[in-house]
Amino acid sequence: MTTILVGTDSSAAADLAVDHAARLARSVVDPGKAADPDRYLAHVAERFPGVPTSTRVEHGEAAERIVAVAQELNADTIVVGNRGTHGSWWRVRDSVPNLVLRHSPCSVFIVDTRRAQ
């Protein structure tokens, strides 16, 4: 089975990335963006009833956590939106999608989220 990791911050733009991950398997959320991360992730899982889904909340820099979870899960693909928030784990001026792309242990699918903004 293919494992797809979706990095999301619960924004409308990030939801496009979630929608593009039709085989959603894992999800990492930045808890600072969602009022109730557990509830948000439960809603994400409900949106894809035929897709095996597990969720979890991670704390820390988004790109760092997405890459770490991808390594831990031996993910085949990571899906993120192209308008992610900026982190400071590698370099402050880099966006989450760029950091994930550069440091990912697997393929990265970057969704164009401009229409959601």
C-alpha atoms as an extended CHARMM CRD file, in Angstrom:
* protein
*
       117  EXT
         1         1  MET       CA              0.0000000000        0.0000000000        0.0000000000  PROA      1               0.0000000000
         2         2  THR       CA              1.2010000000        3.5240000000       -0.7800000000  PROA      2               0.0000000000
         3         3  THR       CA              1.6660000000        5.9190000000        2.1280000000  PROA      3               0.0000000000
         4         4  ILE       CA              0.9090000000        9.5700000000        1.4400000000  PROA      4               0.0000000000
         5         5  LEU       CA              1.6970000000       12.1670000000        4.0810000000  PROA      5               0.0000000000
         6         6  VAL       CA             -0.2870000000       15.4190000000        3.9060000000  PROA      6               0.0000000000
         7         7  GLY       CA              1.0650000000       18.4760000000        5.7140000000  PROA      7               0.0000000000
         8         8  THR       CA             -1.7340000000       20.8930000000        6.6260000000  PROA      8               0.0000000000
         9         9  ASP       CA             -2.2900000000       23.9490000000        8.7870000000  PROA      9               0.0000000000
        10        10  SER       CA             -6.1080000000       23.7800000000        8.4450000000  PROA      10              0.0000000000
        11        11  SER       CA             -6.2940000000       26.8280000000        6.1420000000  PROA      11              0.0000000000
        12        12  ALA       CA             -8.4040000000       26.9080000000        2.9770000000  PROA      12              0.0000000000
        13        13  ALA       CA             -5.1980000000       26.7440000000        0.9410000000  PROA      13              0.0000000000
        14        14  ALA       CA             -3.9810000000       23.6970000000        2.8160000000  PROA      14              0.0000000000
        15        15  ASP       CA             -7.3600000000       22.0480000000        2.2800000000  PROA      15              0.0000000000
        16        16  LEU       CA             -6.5910000000       22.0150000000       -1.4400000000  PROA      16              0.0000000000
        17        17  ALA       CA             -3.5340000000       19.9150000000       -0.6760000000  PROA      17              0.0000000000
        18        18  VAL       CA             -5.7010000000       17.5850000000        1.3990000000  PROA      18              0.0000000000
        19        19  ASP       CA             -8.2100000000       17.3170000000       -1.4480000000  PROA      19              0.0000000000
        20        20  HSD       CA             -5.4240000000       16.4130000000       -3.8740000000  PROA      20              0.0000000000
        21        21  ALA       CA             -4.3580000000       13.5700000000       -1.6120000000  PROA      21              0.0000000000
        22        22  ALA       CA             -7.2380000000       11.2630000000       -2.4960000000  PROA      22              0.0000000000
        23        23  ARG       CA             -5.4300000000        8.3760000000       -0.8480000000  PROA      23              0.0000000000
        24        24  LEU       CA             -4.8830000000       10.2510000000        2.3690000000  PROA      24              0.0000000000
        25        25  ALA       CA             -2.9820000000        8.0630000000        4.8130000000  PROA      25              0.0000000000
        26        26  ARG       CA             -1.2930000000       10.3440000000        7.3270000000  PROA      26              0.0000000000
        27        27  SER       CA             -1.6790000000       13.9840000000        8.2970000000  PROA      27              0.0000000000
        28        28  VAL       CA              0.4680000000       16.4610000000       10.2100000000  PROA      28              0.0000000000
        29        29  VAL       CA             -1.1110000000       19.6880000000       11.4400000000  PROA      29              0.0000000000
        30        30  ASP       CA              0.3890000000       22.8710000000       12.8520000000  PROA      30              0.0000000000
        31        31  PRO       CA             -1.6830000000       23.1870000000       16.0500000000  PROA      31              0.0000000000
        32        32  GLY       CA             -1.2120000000       26.9490000000       16.0700000000  PROA      32              0.0000000000
        33        33  LYS       CA             -3.4210000000       27.2550000000       12.9800000000  PROA      33              0.0000000000
        34        34  ALA       CA             -6.3830000000       25.1360000000       14.0640000000  PROA      34              0.0000000000
        35        35  ALA       CA             -8.5440000000       26.0410000000       17.0430000000  PROA      35              0.0000000000
        36        36  ASP       CA             -9.0590000000       22.3330000000       17.7490000000  PROA      36              0.0000000000
        37        37  PRO       CA             -6.5200000000       20.2230000000       15.8030000000  PROA      37              0.0000000000
        38        38  ASP       CA             -8.0250000000       16.8940000000       16.8510000000  PROA      38              0.0000000000
        39        39  ARG       CA            -11.4920000000       17.9260000000       15.6830000000  PROA      39              0.0000000000
        40        40  TYR       CA            -10.0800000000       19.2790000000       12.4050000000  PROA      40              0.0000000000
        41        41  LEU       CA             -8.2340000000       16.0100000000       11.7230000000  PROA      41              0.0000000000
        42        42  ALA       CA            -11.3540000000       13.9770000000       12.5460000000  PROA      42              0.0000000000
        43        43  HSD       CA            -13.2140000000       16.0780000000        9.9660000000  PROA      43              0.0000000000
        44        44  VAL       CA            -10.4470000000       15.4370000000        7.4020000000  PROA      44              0.0000000000
        45        45  ALA       CA            -10.7410000000       11.6750000000        7.9660000000  PROA      45              0.0000000000
        46        46  GLU       CA            -14.5420000000       11.8610000000        7.5620000000  PROA      46              0.0000000000
        47        47  ARG       CA            -14.1480000000       13.5810000000        4.1750000000  PROA      47              0.0000000000
        48        48  PHE       CA            -12.5300000000       10.4340000000        2.7510000000  PROA      48              0.0000000000
        49        49  PRO       CA            -14.5970000000        7.5250000000        4.1200000000  PROA      49              0.0000000000
        50        50  GLY       CA            -13.2310000000        4.9610000000        1.6540000000  PROA      50              0.0000000000
        51        51  VAL       CA             -9.5900000000        5.8480000000        2.2560000000  PROA      51              0.0000000000
        52        52  PRO       CA             -7.6260000000        4.2220000000        5.0980000000  PROA      52              0.0000000000
        53        53  THR       CA             -6.7120000000        7.2190000000        7.2540000000  PROA      53              0.0000000000
        54        54  SER       CA             -4.8940000000        7.8360000000       10.4890000000  PROA      54              0.0000000000
        55        55  THR       CA             -4.1820000000       11.2470000000       11.9470000000  PROA      55              0.0000000000
        56        56  ARG       CA             -1.9830000000       12.7650000000       14.6100000000  PROA      56              0.0000000000
        57        57  VAL       CA             -1.0280000000       16.1950000000       15.8950000000  PROA      57              0.0000000000
        58        58  GLU       CA              2.6730000000       17.1410000000       15.8670000000  PROA      58              0.0000000000
        59        59  HSD       CA              4.2170000000       20.1170000000       17.6690000000  PROA      59              0.0000000000
        60        60  GLY       CA              7.2200000000       22.0500000000       16.3390000000  PROA      60              0.0000000000
        61        61  GLU       CA              8.3650000000       23.6160000000       13.0830000000  PROA      61              0.0000000000
        62        62  ALA       CA              6.0200000000       22.4230000000       10.3270000000  PROA      62              0.0000000000
        63        63  ALA       CA              8.6440000000       21.4730000000        7.7270000000  PROA      63              0.0000000000
        64        64  GLU       CA             10.8210000000       19.7240000000       10.2850000000  PROA      64              0.0000000000
        65        65  ARG       CA              7.9070000000       17.6770000000       11.6160000000  PROA      65              0.0000000000
        66        66  ILE       CA              6.5880000000       16.7950000000        8.1430000000  PROA      66              0.0000000000
        67        67  VAL       CA             10.0080000000       15.4980000000        7.0600000000  PROA      67              0.0000000000
        68        68  ALA       CA             10.5140000000       13.6240000000       10.3490000000  PROA      68              0.0000000000
        69        69  VAL       CA              7.1170000000       11.9330000000       10.1510000000  PROA      69              0.0000000000
        70        70  ALA       CA              7.7120000000       11.0350000000        6.4930000000  PROA      70              0.0000000000
        71        71  GLN       CA             10.9740000000        9.3590000000        7.5300000000  PROA      71              0.0000000000
        72        72  GLU       CA              9.3160000000        7.5910000000       10.4480000000  PROA      72              0.0000000000
        73        73  LEU       CA              6.4580000000        6.2840000000        8.2870000000  PROA      73              0.0000000000
        74        74  ASN       CA              8.6620000000        5.5370000000        5.3030000000  PROA      74              0.0000000000
        75        75  ALA       CA              6.1760000000        7.6250000000        3.2950000000  PROA      75              0.0000000000
        76        76  ASP       CA              6.0720000000        7.2670000000       -0.4750000000  PROA      76              0.0000000000
        77        77  THR       CA              4.8040000000       10.8050000000       -1.1130000000  PROA      77              0.0000000000
        78        78  ILE       CA              4.3060000000       14.0490000000        0.8210000000  PROA      78              0.0000000000
        79        79  VAL       CA              1.5600000000       16.4610000000       -0.2720000000  PROA      79              0.0000000000
        80        80  VAL       CA              1.7490000000       20.1380000000        0.7560000000  PROA      80              0.0000000000
        81        81  GLY       CA              0.3170000000       23.4050000000       -0.5280000000  PROA      81              0.0000000000
        82        82  ASN       CA              2.6060000000       25.9580000000       -2.1730000000  PROA      82              0.0000000000
        83        83  ARG       CA              1.6190000000       28.7710000000        0.1730000000  PROA      83              0.0000000000
        84        84  GLY       CA              2.7840000000       27.2680000000        3.4730000000  PROA      84              0.0000000000
        85        85  THR       CA              3.7360000000       29.3090000000        6.4770000000  PROA      85              0.0000000000
        86        86  HSD       CA              7.3760000000       30.1990000000        7.0070000000  PROA      86              0.0000000000
        87        87  GLY       CA              9.4880000000       28.2640000000        9.4910000000  PROA      87              0.0000000000
        88        88  SER       CA             12.8670000000       28.8080000000       11.0880000000  PROA      88              0.0000000000
        89        89  TRP       CA             14.2020000000       25.2750000000       11.3130000000  PROA      89              0.0000000000
        90        90  TRP       CA             16.5460000000       25.4810000000        8.2920000000  PROA      90              0.0000000000
        91        91  ARG       CA             16.4000000000       29.1430000000        7.2710000000  PROA      91              0.0000000000
        92        92  VAL       CA             13.8670000000       31.7690000000        8.2870000000  PROA      92              0.0000000000
        93        93  ARG       CA             13.3060000000       33.0590000000        4.7560000000  PROA      93              0.0000000000
        94        94  ASP       CA             12.3490000000       29.6520000000        3.3420000000  PROA      94              0.0000000000
        95        95  SER       CA              8.7520000000       28.4840000000        3.0600000000  PROA      95              0.0000000000
        96        96  VAL       CA              7.4850000000       25.1980000000        4.4430000000  PROA      96              0.0000000000
        97        97  PRO       CA              6.9600000000       23.6740000000        0.9650000000  PROA      97              0.0000000000
        98        98  ASN       CA             10.5000000000       24.5800000000       -0.1400000000  PROA      98              0.0000000000
        99        99  LEU       CA             12.0320000000       23.1750000000        3.0320000000  PROA      99              0.0000000000
       100       100  VAL       CA             10.0400000000       19.9630000000        2.7360000000  PROA      100             0.0000000000
       101       101  LEU       CA             11.0220000000       19.6290000000       -0.9240000000  PROA      101             0.0000000000
       102       102  ARG       CA             14.7280000000       20.0880000000       -0.1950000000  PROA      102             0.0000000000
       103       103  HSD       CA             14.8820000000       17.7480000000        2.7970000000  PROA      103             0.0000000000
       104       104  SER       CA             12.2530000000       15.1250000000        2.0080000000  PROA      104             0.0000000000
       105       105  PRO       CA             13.1860000000       11.4360000000        1.9950000000  PROA      105             0.0000000000
       106       106  CYS       CA             10.5580000000       10.8060000000       -0.7120000000  PROA      106             0.0000000000
       107       107  SER       CA              8.6190000000       12.3990000000       -3.5700000000  PROA      107             0.0000000000
       108       108  VAL       CA              6.8580000000       15.6990000000       -2.8230000000  PROA      108             0.0000000000
       109       109  PHE       CA              3.6410000000       16.8100000000       -4.5270000000  PROA      109             0.0000000000
       110       110  ILE       CA              3.1510000000       20.5740000000       -4.1890000000  PROA      110             0.0000000000
       111       111  VAL       CA             -0.4170000000       21.7620000000       -4.7970000000  PROA      111             0.0000000000
       112       112  ASP       CA             -1.0290000000       25.2320000000       -6.2680000000  PROA      112             0.0000000000
       113       113  THR       CA             -3.2200000000       26.8360000000       -3.5860000000  PROA      113             0.0000000000
       114       114  ARG       CA             -3.5590000000       30.3570000000       -5.0140000000  PROA      114             0.0000000000
       115       115  ARG       CA             -7.2550000000       29.9240000000       -5.8000000000  PROA      115             0.0000000000
       116       116  ALA       CA             -8.0180000000       29.3420000000       -2.1000000000  PROA      116             0.0000000000
       117       117  GLN       CA             -6.3850000000       32.5710000000       -0.9570000000  PROA      117             0.0000000000
